[in-house]
């Protein structure tokens, strides 16, 4: 962020859009897409990155509301969803607040981003997996609570449970032991669980479709044989 701030200051601009999102502590999926800056039209267009034009200057980094408006109008749906959803998850504003921010922009995609927000999400990989699965037609519940187990990241079609296993949350000895207890309890309750590496989903969000698709294809095959 220090380099981005220095580059923006050099031309009289502010750090903006997804570059500002990281400054505000919001989730960002792919931070290496180049710097985005925000500047009035009186500031010359930089020779690098992307410039978002505003009516006024905003200092070093644009405020969060300006950042989110720029994100909604600039980024691909999934990337914008991660940033905007994190603002809601962290309690900075509500979904209706975001909807008000986007009014008058005439962006169908902004509406799609807002409609896809789930305030129950807990991480970038979880948001990515949920969005990919829902976009593919699966019914998905985020942070499904199960008696004796606690919350499971995702439940698909009221049958399959998904835990997204990331080092940040499951690396210490206590977490390791508790995860195994919870997963064993699910087996004893007769629930089906898949544990997916968070890194795989971050690298290739669509990869979540392969194990989930295999699971439901296998269950359909078993049901067909049983009915024959």
QUIBEL-V679708 format. One record per run of one state. SS is the DSSP state (H for helix, E for strand, L for the rest). FROM is the first residue (numbers start at 1). LEN is the number of residues. If there is no record, write none. Layout:
SS,FROM,LEN
SS,FROM,LEN
//
This chain:
L,1,1
H,2,9
L,11,3
E,14,2
L,16,1
H,17,7
L,24,12
E,36,4
L,40,10
E,50,4
L,54,7
E,61,1
L,62,2
H,64,11
L,75,2
H,77,13
L,90,5
H,95,8
L,103,5
H,108,8
L,116,8
H,124,12
L,136,4
E,140,7
L,147,3
E,150,7
L,157,3
E,160,6
L,166,1
H,167,4
L,171,2
H,173,16
L,189,3
E,192,6
H,198,6
L,204,1
H,205,23
L,228,1
//
